[in-house]
Amino acid sequence: MLAFIVALVMIRVLIYTSLHFIYLIGFILAINYNTVVDYLPKFKTFYVAATSALPIVLVSQIVGNPLEPSLLSATFLFITGRETLMDVQDMKGDGATIARWFSPQTGTRIAFGLTGLGTLALLFAVNTVLEVLAYSLIVALFPLIIIKWHVSEFRPILLEVMKLQMLLAIAFLI
């Protein structure tokens, strides 16, 4: 309960009043993750991607940059792909997630296809030298991840490298 009260105070103090609605939606989505995993596991991957893309909307509004649809699409596609890879990795421990609809090989192909589409969509948001550098590194890491994915010992590291790719995409919000 204390965490909820602190969160409400932080929203009031730090977030513009016009953005409270977006922030609260994100907050509600974040705290309901376990409910989705337990009762709607087939939607988990998309739920995580949508919940993760919502801060892009919030940050773009806070910093006053217009939201580029390609950046939002890229984030959603990339995170959907990464989450699918995580589901493939943890197929035995997960419930009936989307990765279980397919074989691990097909799930991996779909995941890398979504991640690739997300990377391609990000190209349309490139405007500055910093973004060119960030995008170049994101693209350079992509084939490395695909090539090394078949070695299961590398998968946890590769999923962390994909987090690095997402952090590089933050350059598009600056």
N, C-alpha and C positions, 0 to 999 in steps of 0.2 A: 504494500500500500504506500509505503514511504517513497518507493521508486516512482510510482505513478504521480504522487504529489510533486516530487522534484521535477519530473518531466513536464508537468503542467506549468510550473513556475518558469522553467527554462524556455518553454514555448512562448510564454507571455513576454519574457524579457528579451529573448534573442531573435525571435522570428517575427517578421512583419505581420501585422494583423491580417492583411489580405492573403497571406500564405498559410494561415493556421489550418485551413481545411485540408490542404495538400499534406501538410506535416502530420496531421491527425490520421489521415487515411494510411500513410506510411507506418505510423505507430501501431495502428490497429492491425494492419497486415503483418507486421513483424511479430506482434505478440500472439497471433493466431496460427503461426507456423505449425506447431505440433498438432493442432486440430486438423489442419489440411493433411499432414502426413498420416495421421491416424485414420481419418475418415474419407479422405479424397486423394489417395496416394497417386492416382493417375494424373492429377492436376499439379502435383508438387513442383515439377520442373518449371512449368509455366508460371506458377505462383511465385517461386523464388525469383525468376527472371523479371516479372512485373514489379515485385517488391523492391528488387535491386535497382531497377531503372527509375523508379519514382524519385529518388534523391537527385537524379540528373535534372528533373523538372524543377525541383525545389532550389537547387544550387543555381541553375540558370536564372531563375527569378530573383534570387537574393543578390547575385552579382550584377544583375541588370542586362545580361546578354540574352538576345533572343534565342529561343530554343530551336535548334536545327533538328528537323525530323530525322535526318540521316544519323545524327548522333544518338538519338533515342532508339531508333531502329537497330543501329549497330550494337548498342548496349544490350537490348533485349535479345537479339539473335546470338550474340557472343555468350551471354550468361546462360541462355537456354542450351547452347552447345556444351558449355563447360559443366553445367548441372547434369546433362545427359551422360557425359563422360564420368562424372562422379557416381552416377547411378549404375553405370556399367561396372565401374570399379567395385562398387559395394552391392552388387546384385543379390548376393546371398543374404545380406543383412537387411535390405530394404523390403518394403511391402510391394504391392503391385504398381510400381512406378512405370513410367512410359518406357524405360529401358527394358522392362520385362516383356513388352509387346513384341520385341524383336530378339534375334540372336545377339550375342555380344558384338559380333563382327558388324552386323547391320546397324546396331545402335551406335557403334563407334563411327561408322561411315556417316550416319545421319548427323551425329554430334559435330564431326569435323566439317561437314557441309554447312551446318548452321553457323559454326564459328567462322568459317571462310566467308560466308555471306555477310556476317557481321563485320568482318575485317574489310570487305569490299565496300559495304555501306559507309564505313568510317571515312573512306577515301573522299566522299562527297562533302565532308566537313572540314577537309584540310584547307587552311587559309594562311597560316603563318609559318615562318621558318621553324619555330618550336614544334608546331604540329607536324611538319614534314619530317623532322627528326624522330619524333615520337612514333609516327606512323611507320617510318622505315624500320625502326626496331621491332615494332609489333609484327610487321610483315616478315622480317628476318627470323623471328622466333617461331613463326607458324610452321614452316616445314620441319624444323628441328623437333618440335613437339609431335608432329605426325610420324616422323621417321622413328623416333625413340619410343612411341607409345606401346609398341608390341613387346617391349621389355618391361614386365610387370613391376620390377624393382624400381624403375624410374618414374612410374606413374604418380606417386605422391609429389615428387619434385616437379614433374611436368605440370601438375595442377597448380602448384605454387608459381611456376613460371607464367601460367595463364593469369594468375592474380597480378603479376607484374605487368602483363599486357594491359589489364584493366586500369592499373594505376597510371600507366603511360597515357591511356585515353583521357585521364583527368586533365591533361595538358590542353585538351580541346575546350575545357570550361574556363581556362584562365584568360 
